[in-house]
Amino acid sequence: MSMKKLLELAEKIRDEKLRKKVIEIIKNPKLSNEEIIYPASSPEQIPSSLNAHHSNEGGHIEHVASVTELAIKIAEHVEKTYGANINFDHLIAGALLHDWMKIYHFRKHAGKWEHTGCLLDHAVLTACELYARGFPEEVIHIVEAHGGDLGQVAARPQTLEALIVFYADVLDASIESMLRPAEQVKFLILHGEGEE
């Protein structure tokens, strides 16, 4: 999986202004707040987590692409079945960016991936950066309203788009963990346990 796949998914965003913003942050994820100085790791190299789902090198991109594609399919089903009006631009943008600032959470040290010590949750950090870059409130909400457990997210999903991305994220992480338990164990043995 590569950045090319994410950029192809971003091209599905019809609103030109939003599409350009999404592509820009994918290509240039630099934080606006220069006081936060954690080094960024390559989005194509980092795992999505250190001891849970997609903990393989490159797992981050694989997870983000899968969540986005899954969210699109769920949204299409919801529109067809319930006649709901889904904003696919917001849905795709939020899905693509939901975990984006994890690049500031993981670093490779002495051949092992470890947490950088960043104090801000990845969803909060991403939401803050989207706010700083002038993203629509609906997209920021999708990002802040994901995170595995409805009782632990920064905000409960209040839109269909946020609810769909929330469950697409949980479903993708759960399925990958079930299908690759041996990979998870192998990673923990080789690289040690971590956070997130």
N, C-alpha and C positions, 0 to 999 in steps of 0.2 A: 504494500500500500504506500502511496506517495502523496506529496502535496498536490500533484497534478489532479488526483481524484477529488480532493477538496475544492480545488479551483473550478473543476468541471461542475460540481454541485453548486458552487456559488453562482455560476453562470445561469442557473435556473431562476435566480432572483430577478423578477421583471423590473422592479423599480431601480432605475439606473443609479440614483444617488445612494441607495442602500447597498446595492451590489458593489459599487466602488468602495464603500466604507468597509464592507466585509472582506473584500479581496485585499485591501490595504492592511487591515489588522492581521490577516493571515500571513501576508508577506512581511509585514513590519510590526511585530508585536511589542515593540518598545513601550515601556510604561511612561505615561505623561508625567507622573510624579517622580522627579529625579532624586527625591530623598529615599525612595525604595530602591536599594542598590543590589538586590539579589541578582546573580548572573543568570542569564537566560540559557537554557539548553535547547538543542535542536528539536523542534516538534516532531521531526521524522525519526528521531532516535529514542526519545523518552518512552518509558512504559506509561500506561494510564494510571497504574497504582503500583505500590511496592509489594503489597502482600494480599492483593485481592484479584479483581478481574484485569485482564489484559496486562499482566505484569511482565510480559516479554518486552524486549527492546523493540521499539516501533509500535507497541500496543496502543499508544495514544492516538496516532493517525487512524489505525484500524478501527478503534472504538468510535471516534468522532464521525468517520465516514459511515459506519454501520448505523449509528444512532440517527444520523440525518436521513439515510435511505429508509430506515424503518419508520421514522416519524412521517415521512412523505406518504408511505404506504398506508399507515394508520389514518392519516388525515384524509386520504382519498376514500378510504372505507367509510369514515365518519360522514363525509359529504354525501356519498352515495346512499348510505343506509339511513341517515337521519336528516338529510337535507340541510345540514349545517353549513355555514359560510366560513370557511377557513382562510385565513390570510397566510398563504403559502410563503410569501416573502418573509414575513416575520418568523414563521415556523422554521424555514431553512436557515435563516440568519442565526436564530437562537440555537438551533441544533448544532450548527457548525462551530459556534463560539462557546458552547456551554462549558467546556473544559479548557478553553484555550490557554489561560494563564497558568496552567500546570507546568508550563515551561520554566516558571520561576520557583516551582516547588521541588523539582528533582534535578540532581546533578550527579555526574559520574565521578567517583573518587576512588582511586586505586583499583580500577576495574569493576567497581560495584556502584549500583545506583543507590542514592541515599536522599533523604529529605534535606532541603537547603536550610530549614529553620524559619522559613517565611511564616509569619504569624497570622497572616490573613488567609482565610479559607479561599480556595481557588475560585469558587462561585462569586464570592464577595469581591475578590480582586478583579475578576473579569468584569463584573457588573460596574465596578467603579471606573474601570478603564473605558468601558462602552459609554458611560455617562460623560466622562471627560472628552470623548471624541464625538459627542453629539448624536448618539444612536437613538432611535425611537424608544420611548418608554416601554412599549410592548415587548421589544426585543430584550431590553435590560431585564424586564420582569421574567421572561423565559429563563434567562441565565440564572438569576438569583433564586428561582423557584425549583431548581433541580437539586438532586443530591442524595438519592437513595431511600430516605425515610421521611415521610411527610411531616413527622414530628421534629425533624432535625434541620429542615431547610430554612434558609434565611427568610423566605416568604412562601406561603402556601400558594399553589397555582390558582390564579383567578381568571384565566382565560383558557379557552379550548386549546390554543396553541401551546401554552405553558404546560397544561395537563398532559397533552400528547407527548411533548418532549420529555417531561418527567418520567412517564411510563416507558417510553422508548429507551431511555437511558437505563432504567432499572432492568428492563427486559433484556437488553443487549448484554449488560454486565452479568446478569444471572445465567443466561444461556452460555456465554463464553466460559464462565466458571464451571458450569456443569460439563461442558464438552471437553474442556482441557484441564481437568484436575491434576493430571500427571505433570503438565507444564507448570502449574502453580507450585507443586511440591518441589519439582526440579529447580525452579527459580529460587525458592526459599533456601534450599540446600546450598546452591551455588553462590547466592548473593546475600543471604542473611535476611532477617525480617526487617520491615520498615513500617512507616506510617502511611495512612491514606489507603 
